[in-house]
Amino acid sequence: MRSISLSLLACAILSVPASKVTAQTGDEIIAKHIDAIGGEKNWDKIVSMKKVGSVTIQGMEISMTNTIVHNKGLRMDISVMGMDGYVILTPKAGWMYMPMQPGMDKVTPMPEDQLKTAADQLNIKRALLADKSIIAKAVFAGKDTIDNIPCLKVNVTGKDGAEQTAYFDAANYNMIRSENKVKVKDEEQEVAMSFSNFQKQAEGITIPMTETNPAFGGDIVYKSVEINKPVSDEAFKPTEPKKTEAGK
């Protein structure tokens, strides 16, 4: 009888749907994700990051350099068709200079609403959800498939009220897609980004070397990364474009 009872018990356990056995909360998935990309202790040591890469759009290569100092400043430099432009963001102000675009050939202060929307980008751990302290709520929203990769879907609400949906590779917990809700001129829009080619750095953290951003219309492929290197304060100050002889 005992052997029969044990057999029945084993069958009962095996018959429970896998989703019941492996059920995870949003908080547990976030915790496993942070461990997968290096852990809180390693990320807490990261104060600056400089990534150099490019994106190819319609056969044209655009060089990009992203520099960020945690909670201090962010700078994106772009070079295309012999012209250099930049976007600078600090806690109190931001500027844009994009001479390759009509009407943006002068240093322009960032609008107040855009500055508020972009402010959370100054957190060096924010983009990859490597900072649990900024998360107010994480809710598991089921399973999905992104580019043939089985994923765990989590709805995340930040302490600032910002909402996003994150998709984590079910096999290794890397975040491969993020859908963020942002307000542009009082209109709510969804901005989606994808991440791939994850590589572990000497500092113990793992970061994606390829990002797909709809704003650029292509994959941004980073060729090199510098972490915790000194960054001059001058990098976050707007500079007027150099005048040519014809422009004098």
N, C-alpha and C positions, 0 to 999 in steps of 0.2 A: 504493500500500500504506500509505503513511504516513497519508494522509487517512482511509483505512478504519480504521486502528488508533486514530487520535485519536477517530473517531466512536464506535468500540466503547468506548473509555475513558470518553467523555462519557456514554454510555448506562449504563455500569456505575456511574458516580458518581451519576447521577440515579436509578438504580434502588435505591440504598441507602435504607432506610426513614428518614423525617425524624427519627425519634427517635434514630437513630444519629448523624446529622449534628449535631443540636442538643443532644445529651446534655449535661447539666450536673450538677455535684456539688452536694450540699447546701450546702457552703461557698460555692460560686460564686453560688448563688441568694441566700443570706443577704447576700453582699457587694453584689449588684445591688439588693437590697431596701433596704439602708442608703443606697446612693447615691440611690435613687429618693426617699427621704424626707428628703434633705438632706445626707447624708454625715457621716462621723465627726467632722470638724472642727467643723461647725456644731452637732452634738448635744453635743459636749464642752463647748460654751459655755453650754449650758442648765443653770441651777442651780435655777430655780423656775418653776412653772406654775400658773395659776389658771384653771379653766374653769367658766363659769356656764351652766346650762341647765335642762332639765326633762324629765320623762317623764310620759306620760299613760297612766293605768291605769283602765280601765272608766269613761272619761269624766272622771276626776279628775286634775287636773294637780298634779304634785309637783315643787317647785322644788329644784334641786340645785346645790351649789357644791363643786367638788373643788380642793383646794389641796395642792400637794406641793413640798417643798424637798428636793433630791437628797440621799439618805442621811441625812436629818435628821428629817423629819416629814411626815405625810400627814394631811389632815383632810377629811372629807366632811360637809357640812352639808345637812340635809334639812328642808324646810318643807311641811307638809300639814295641811289643816283647821285652820289657825290655830295649829298646834303646831310647835315647832322642835326638832330633834334633831341629834345628831352622832355621828361615829365618828372617833376620833383614834388614830393609830399612830405610835410613835417606836421607835428601835432597842431600847429597854429596856422599854417599857411601852405599853399601849394601853387605851382606855376607850370605852364605848358609853353613849349616852343617847338613848333612842327612846321618848318618852312616848306616841306614837301606837300603840305596841304594848303589849299587856297584860304586866305584870311588868317592863317596862323603863323605868319612870318615875323611876328613880334612876340616878345615875352609877355604872356598873358596870365594874370592871377587866376587861380582856380575858383570857380563859383562856389559860394558858401554851401549850397546843397550837395554839390559834387564832393566837396571837401569832407562833409560829414559822412557821406556814403563810403568814401574811401579810407576813412580814419582807421578802421580795424586792420587794414593791410600793414600797418606799422608794427603789428605783433608778428614777429618772425616765425612764431609757431602756429599762427592762425590758419594759414592756407591749407595745411595738412592736418588740421585738428589735432595738433600735438600738445595742446594746452587744455586740460580738463577744467581749469579754474574759470574759463570764460564760458563754459557750457551750463546752462540752467536746466535743460531737459534733453534727454536722448531717448527716443522711442523707436523700438524695432518695428519696422513696417513691412516685414515679409521678405520674400526672396525675389530676385529678378535676374535677368541675364543681360550683360553689357558686352558687346563684341564677342559673343560666344563664351563669355566668362561668367560662371555662376556667381552671383553676388548676394550679399546681405544688405538690405536697405534700411537706413536709419534716418529718421526725421530729427534734426538737431535744432534746438532753439538756444540762441546765445543769451547771456545775461543782459545784453543790450537790446534784446527783442528781435534780433536778426534771425531769419529762418533759412535753413538749407536742408537739402536731402543729400545724404552721402551714400555712396555705393562701395562696399568693401569686398574685395576678392575673397570668396568663401574659403579658399585654400590657404591664403597667407595673410589675410586681413589688411593688405595694402589698399588704400583708398584710390580707386581708379576713375571715379567720376564724382563731381560735386555740382549740385544745382542750387544756386543762390538766388534769393529774391531781393531785388534792390529797387529803390525808388529813384526815378529820373524825371525831374520836373513834375513831381506829384503823381507820376504814373508808375505803378509797380510792374517791374519786368523781371524775367527769369534769365539768369546768366549761367550757362553750363560750361564746365571745364573738365577735361579728361587728363589723366596722368598715366604714364607708362615708363618703361625702361628704368626701373628702380635700381639704384646703385648705392651700396654702402660706402660711406666716407670714413676717412681715417679717424675722425672724431667720434665714431660709433653710431652716427645717425644714418638713416637711409632716406634718400630723396629721389624723386622722379627726374630723369634727365630729358624727358620729352613731355611737353604740355600742349594740349590742343585747346586753343582759345578762339572762340568765334569772332572776337573783336579783330583778330589778325587774319582770319580766314585760312589758317594753316597750322601745321605742327611747329612749335618752337622747340628746336633741338639744341640742348646745351652741350658745349664741347668741353668746358672746364668749370670748376667750382673752387672758390677760395673761401675758407671758413675762419672766422675769428681773426682776420687780418685787420690792421688799423685802417680806418677810413677817416679822411680829413673832414672837418666841419664844412669846408669850402664846397664839398660835393653836394651839399644840400642848400646852396645859395644860388639863386638864378643869375646867369651871366648874359649880358647882351651879346648878340651875334657880332662877330668881327666884320667890320666894313671893308669892302673891296675898294680898289682905287676908283672904280666907276661909281661907287656908292657914296664917295666923299662929296 
